[in-house]
Amino acid sequence: MVLVYRVDVKALAPAHCANVLGLANASGAAPLLRLDEFWYGVVYQDRARVLGVALVARRGEDHAIERLCVLESERNRGIGTEVLGIVKEQLAPGAVASLEVPDECERRDAFASFLATSDFAAGQDGVYRFRRRDT
């Protein structure tokens, strides 16, 4: 059974918190020790196994996606697209979701291409942004 959901990461049970942190830290970026600095998370899980996660911090009214991670063995199956879709749904009309592709990202070009196909536009500052249109 697959679940994709928004969650208050500060309220996760310790075992689930460890699964989310484990996947987020597998990205190769600076390791995270705790989840309390994040506004919310979006988790994609199949049964009890976490396959994808986005960790989002608040930057003013922006939803800054600090980590977007999918298990390497599960990539190219639409998991990242579904996770980003939930983040986009959280935006009020006119609000922005942003994500910076880390320098240490091994597949930087592929990640940037994925963001572009997910309607995120690269800014002059290297940050990718999605703005929700008024609906």
C-alpha positions in Angstrom: 0.0 0.0 0.0 1.5 3.3 -1.1 1.0 6.5 0.9 2.1 10.0 -0.1 1.4 12.6 2.5 2.3 15.8 4.2 3.4 15.5 7.8 4.6 17.6 10.7 8.0 16.1 10.9 8.4 17.3 14.5 5.5 14.9 15.5 6.9 11.8 13.8 7.4 8.7 15.9 11.1 8.1 16.6 11.4 5.0 14.3 9.7 6.8 11.4 11.9 9.9 12.1 15.0 7.7 11.8 13.7 6.3 8.4 13.1 9.8 7.1 16.5 11.1 8.3 18.2 8.0 6.9 16.9 8.7 3.4 17.6 12.4 3.7 21.1 11.8 4.7 21.7 9.3 1.9 21.6 12.3 -0.5 25.3 13.1 0.1 24.5 16.6 1.4 25.6 17.8 4.8 24.1 15.3 7.3 21.0 16.2 9.2 20.8 15.3 12.9 17.2 16.4 13.6 14.0 17.3 11.8 12.8 20.1 14.1 14.2 22.9 11.8 11.7 21.9 9.1 8.2 23.3 8.6 6.8 20.1 7.2 7.8 17.0 5.2 6.2 15.1 2.3 6.8 11.4 2.6 6.3 8.7 0.0 6.1 5.2 1.6 5.3 1.7 0.5 4.1 -0.2 3.5 6.6 0.8 6.3 9.4 1.6 3.8 10.2 5.3 3.1 11.1 5.6 -0.6 11.0 9.4 -1.0 10.9 12.5 1.0 10.9 16.3 0.7 11.8 18.4 3.8 10.5 21.9 3.6 11.5 24.9 5.6 9.7 28.3 5.8 11.6 31.2 4.2 9.1 34.1 4.7 6.1 32.9 2.6 8.3 30.6 0.5 8.3 26.8 0.9 12.1 26.1 0.7 12.6 22.5 -0.2 15.8 21.7 1.7 16.0 18.1 0.8 14.3 16.1 -2.0 15.4 12.5 -1.9 14.3 9.3 -3.5 16.0 5.9 -2.8 18.4 5.3 -5.6 16.8 1.9 -6.4 13.4 3.5 -6.7 14.3 6.5 -9.0 12.6 7.1 -12.4 9.3 5.7 -11.2 7.5 9.0 -10.6 8.1 9.2 -6.8 9.9 12.5 -6.9 7.1 13.9 -9.2 4.4 12.8 -6.7 6.3 14.2 -3.7 6.8 17.6 -5.5 3.1 17.5 -6.4 2.1 17.5 -2.8 4.5 20.4 -2.0 2.9 22.3 -4.9 -0.6 21.6 -3.4 0.5 23.2 -0.2 1.1 26.6 -1.8 -1.3 29.4 -1.7 -2.0 31.1 -5.0 1.1 33.2 -5.8 3.3 31.5 -3.3 6.6 30.0 -4.3 8.4 26.6 -3.7 12.1 26.8 -4.1 15.0 24.3 -4.3 18.7 24.7 -4.8 20.5 21.9 -6.4 23.5 21.1 -4.1 27.0 21.4 -5.6 27.8 17.9 -4.2 24.8 16.4 -6.1 26.3 13.5 -8.2 23.6 13.7 -10.9 23.3 17.5 -10.9 22.3 17.8 -14.6 19.7 15.1 -14.3 18.3 16.7 -11.2 18.1 20.1 -12.8 16.4 18.5 -15.9 13.9 16.8 -13.6 13.1 20.1 -11.9 12.6 21.8 -15.2 10.1 19.1 -16.3 8.3 19.6 -13.0 7.7 23.3 -13.9 10.5 24.7 -11.7 12.4 27.5 -13.4 16.1 28.2 -12.8 16.8 31.6 -11.5 19.9 33.7 -12.0 21.0 32.7 -8.5 20.9 29.0 -9.4 17.8 28.4 -7.3 14.8 26.6 -9.0 11.4 28.1 -8.2 7.8 27.1 -8.8 5.1 29.8 -8.4 1.6 28.6 -8.0 -0.7 30.5 -10.3 -4.0 32.0 -9.1 -6.7 29.5 -9.5 
